[in-house]
């Protein structure tokens, strides 16, 4: 087992370095994905469960399908660009889908709790209950958690906004005007989660920064009116008036 751990870690470091030096070769990207898969499997089975690796693994798989770049003159630059953008959009979509699935899971779980007569996710004290449960389960605390539990009413709008942000993340991928504002919202979601729940998602913040804040599909200049009109549900309500 110790030898296997050393081999997997060295393989992961070597292929990661190789992929950063020569990402234009598909074989290198395949080896990098395999190494990451082995490392994540080792991390989960031997060390600890850390869902922060999930999206990294999904994106690593998607990047295998980037068009190869050789030293030869590209006779079809438009097609190569389209292939690159398609794979990049695929990375956006697969990461956003994980957020939407999380939001849907929270909503369905909340509905079942409501029907059972229990405390559910949309009531004002839901944030306080979740923070308290998390800190008790992990036997930890944060500088802001006691205040958040005592003043849960101030976190209620953020809590509702979080459900909205997660649930409609996949739809936002199809609306380039919202890419940057949605990415910023998800990053703030992770930062606030760390401050109040002691849950860190540094890899997610890294990916969201690349995929959404630096989205090649987002217009360089976009008005707040266009952003609001493209927001799921909110845009429909605004257009109705």
C-alpha positions as CSV (number, residue, x, y, z in Angstrom):
1,X,0.0,0.0,0.0
2,X,2.7,2.6,0.8
3,X,4.5,1.9,-2.5
4,X,1.2,2.1,-4.4
5,X,0.4,5.5,-2.8
6,X,3.9,6.8,-3.8
7,X,3.5,5.6,-7.3
8,X,0.1,7.2,-7.8
9,X,1.2,10.5,-6.3
10,X,4.4,10.6,-8.5
11,X,2.3,9.7,-11.6
12,X,-0.2,12.5,-10.7
13,X,2.6,15.1,-10.2
14,X,4.5,14.0,-13.4
15,X,1.5,14.0,-15.7
16,X,0.2,17.3,-14.2
17,X,3.5,18.9,-14.9
18,X,3.6,17.4,-18.4
19,X,0.1,18.6,-19.2
20,X,1.1,22.2,-18.2
21,X,4.1,22.1,-20.5
22,X,2.5,20.3,-23.5
23,X,-1.3,20.6,-23.3
24,X,-1.6,20.5,-27.1
25,X,-1.1,16.7,-27.2
26,X,-4.2,14.5,-26.6
27,X,-2.2,11.6,-25.2
28,X,-0.8,13.9,-22.5
29,X,-4.3,15.1,-21.6
30,X,-5.5,11.5,-21.4
31,X,-2.6,10.5,-19.1
32,X,-3.3,13.6,-16.9
33,X,-7.0,12.5,-16.6
34,X,-6.1,8.9,-15.7
35,X,-3.6,10.1,-13.1
36,X,-6.1,12.5,-11.6
37,X,-8.7,9.7,-11.5
38,X,-6.3,7.5,-9.7
39,X,-5.3,10.2,-7.2
40,X,-8.9,11.1,-6.5
41,X,-9.8,7.5,-6.0
42,X,-6.8,7.1,-3.6
43,X,-7.8,10.3,-1.8
44,X,-11.4,9.1,-1.3
45,X,-10.6,5.5,-0.3
46,X,-7.5,6.0,2.0
47,X,-7.5,9.6,3.1
48,X,-10.8,11.4,3.3
49,X,-13.9,12.2,1.2
50,X,-13.5,15.6,-0.5
51,X,-16.1,16.5,-3.1
52,X,-13.9,19.5,-4.1
53,X,-12.3,17.1,-6.5
54,X,-15.4,16.0,-8.4
55,X,-15.6,19.0,-10.8
56,X,-11.8,18.9,-11.4
57,X,-12.2,15.3,-12.5
58,X,-15.1,16.1,-14.8
59,X,-13.3,19.0,-16.4
60,X,-10.1,17.0,-16.8
61,X,-12.1,14.4,-18.8
62,X,-13.8,17.1,-21.0
63,X,-10.4,18.7,-21.8
64,X,-9.4,15.4,-23.5
65,X,-11.6,16.4,-26.4
66,X,-9.8,19.7,-27.1
67,X,-8.5,19.8,-30.7
68,X,-4.9,18.9,-31.0
69,X,-2.5,21.7,-31.9
70,X,0.5,20.7,-34.0
71,X,3.3,22.6,-35.6
72,X,1.7,22.4,-39.0
73,X,-0.4,25.3,-40.5
74,X,-4.0,25.0,-39.5
75,X,-5.9,24.8,-42.8
76,X,-9.3,25.1,-41.0
77,X,-8.8,27.7,-38.2
78,X,-12.5,28.4,-37.9
79,X,-13.3,24.7,-37.4
80,X,-10.5,24.4,-34.7
81,X,-11.9,27.4,-32.9
82,X,-15.4,26.0,-33.0
83,X,-14.2,22.7,-31.6
84,X,-12.3,24.5,-28.8
85,X,-15.3,26.6,-27.9
86,X,-17.5,23.6,-27.9
87,X,-15.3,21.7,-25.4
88,X,-15.0,24.9,-23.3
89,X,-18.8,25.2,-23.2
90,X,-19.0,21.5,-22.3
91,X,-16.8,22.2,-19.3
92,X,-19.1,25.0,-18.3
93,X,-22.2,22.8,-18.8
94,X,-20.9,19.8,-16.8
95,X,-19.8,22.0,-13.9
96,X,-23.0,23.9,-13.9
97,X,-25.0,20.7,-14.0
98,X,-23.5,19.6,-10.7
99,X,-24.7,22.8,-9.1
100,X,-28.2,22.4,-10.5
101,X,-28.4,18.8,-9.3
102,X,-27.3,20.1,-5.9
103,X,-30.0,22.7,-5.9
104,X,-32.7,20.3,-7.1
105,X,-31.7,17.8,-4.4
106,X,-32.0,20.6,-1.7
107,X,-35.4,21.6,-3.1
108,X,-36.8,18.0,-3.3
109,X,-35.4,17.3,0.2
110,X,-37.0,20.5,1.5
111,X,-40.4,19.5,-0.1
112,X,-40.3,16.1,1.6
113,X,-39.5,17.7,4.9
114,X,-42.3,20.2,4.5
115,X,-44.8,17.4,3.7
116,X,-43.6,15.5,6.8
117,X,-44.2,18.5,9.0
118,X,-40.5,19.0,9.7
119,X,-38.3,22.1,9.4
120,X,-37.6,22.7,5.7
121,X,-35.1,24.6,3.7
122,X,-37.2,27.7,2.8
123,X,-38.3,28.7,6.3
124,X,-36.4,31.7,7.9
125,X,-34.6,29.6,10.5
126,X,-33.3,27.0,8.0
127,X,-29.9,28.6,7.8
128,X,-29.4,28.6,11.6
129,X,-30.4,24.9,11.8
130,X,-28.1,23.9,8.9
131,X,-25.1,25.8,10.4
132,X,-25.7,24.4,13.8
133,X,-26.1,20.9,12.5
134,X,-22.9,21.2,10.4
135,X,-20.8,22.5,13.3
136,X,-22.0,19.8,15.7
137,X,-21.4,17.1,13.1
138,X,-17.8,18.2,12.4
139,X,-17.1,19.4,16.0
140,X,-15.9,22.7,14.7
141,X,-16.7,26.4,14.7
142,X,-16.0,29.6,12.7
143,X,-15.7,33.2,13.9
144,X,-19.0,34.1,12.2
145,X,-21.2,31.0,13.0
146,X,-22.5,32.1,16.4
147,X,-23.6,35.4,15.0
148,X,-25.2,33.7,12.0
149,X,-27.2,31.4,14.3
150,X,-28.4,34.2,16.5
151,X,-29.3,36.5,13.6
152,X,-30.5,34.0,11.1
153,X,-33.2,36.3,9.7
154,X,-30.4,38.3,8.0
155,X,-29.2,35.2,6.2
156,X,-32.6,34.2,5.0
157,X,-32.4,36.2,1.7
158,X,-29.0,34.8,1.0
159,X,-30.2,31.3,1.8
160,X,-33.2,31.7,-0.7
161,X,-30.8,33.3,-3.2
162,X,-28.5,30.3,-2.9
163,X,-31.2,27.8,-3.8
164,X,-32.0,30.0,-6.9
165,X,-28.4,30.3,-7.8
166,X,-27.7,26.5,-7.6
167,X,-31.0,25.4,-9.2
168,X,-30.7,27.5,-12.4
169,X,-26.9,27.3,-12.9
170,X,-27.3,24.9,-15.9
171,X,-29.8,27.3,-17.6
172,X,-27.4,30.2,-17.1
173,X,-24.8,28.4,-19.3
174,X,-27.1,29.0,-22.3
175,X,-27.3,32.7,-21.5
176,X,-23.8,34.3,-22.0
177,X,-25.0,37.7,-20.6
178,X,-25.2,36.1,-17.2
179,X,-21.9,34.2,-17.2
180,X,-19.9,36.7,-15.3
181,X,-22.5,37.6,-12.7
182,X,-23.4,34.0,-12.2
183,X,-19.8,33.0,-11.7
184,X,-19.3,35.8,-9.2
185,X,-22.5,34.6,-7.4
186,X,-21.1,31.1,-7.2
187,X,-17.7,32.2,-5.9
188,X,-19.4,34.4,-3.2
189,X,-21.5,31.4,-2.3
190,X,-18.4,29.3,-1.7
191,X,-16.7,32.0,0.3
192,X,-19.7,32.6,2.5
193,X,-20.1,28.8,3.0
194,X,-16.5,28.7,4.2
195,X,-17.0,31.7,6.6
196,X,-20.2,30.3,8.2
197,X,-20.0,26.5,7.7
198,X,-16.3,25.9,7.5
199,X,-16.7,24.2,4.1
200,X,-13.9,25.1,1.6
201,X,-14.3,24.6,-2.2
202,X,-11.1,26.2,-3.4
203,X,-11.0,24.0,-6.6
204,X,-14.5,25.1,-7.5
205,X,-13.6,28.8,-7.1
206,X,-10.6,28.2,-9.4
207,X,-12.7,26.5,-12.0
208,X,-15.6,29.0,-11.8
209,X,-13.1,31.9,-12.3
210,X,-11.8,30.3,-15.5
211,X,-15.0,29.0,-16.9
212,X,-17.4,31.9,-16.1
213,X,-15.5,35.1,-15.1
214,X,-13.2,34.5,-18.2
215,X,-16.0,33.0,-20.4
216,X,-15.2,33.5,-24.1
217,X,-19.0,33.6,-24.7
218,X,-19.7,36.5,-22.4
219,X,-19.9,39.9,-24.2
220,X,-17.1,42.3,-23.4
221,X,-19.7,44.9,-22.5
222,X,-23.1,44.0,-21.2
223,X,-25.8,46.3,-19.7
224,X,-27.5,45.5,-16.4
225,X,-30.8,45.5,-18.4
226,X,-29.6,42.6,-20.6
227,X,-28.3,40.7,-17.5
228,X,-31.6,41.1,-15.6
229,X,-33.6,40.1,-18.7
230,X,-31.6,36.9,-19.1
231,X,-32.0,35.9,-15.4
232,X,-34.2,32.8,-15.1
233,X,-37.7,33.6,-13.8
234,X,-36.6,37.1,-12.7
235,X,-36.2,38.1,-16.3
236,X,-39.6,36.7,-17.3
237,X,-41.2,38.7,-14.4
238,X,-39.5,41.9,-15.4
239,X,-40.4,41.5,-19.1
240,X,-44.0,40.9,-18.1
241,X,-44.1,44.4,-16.5
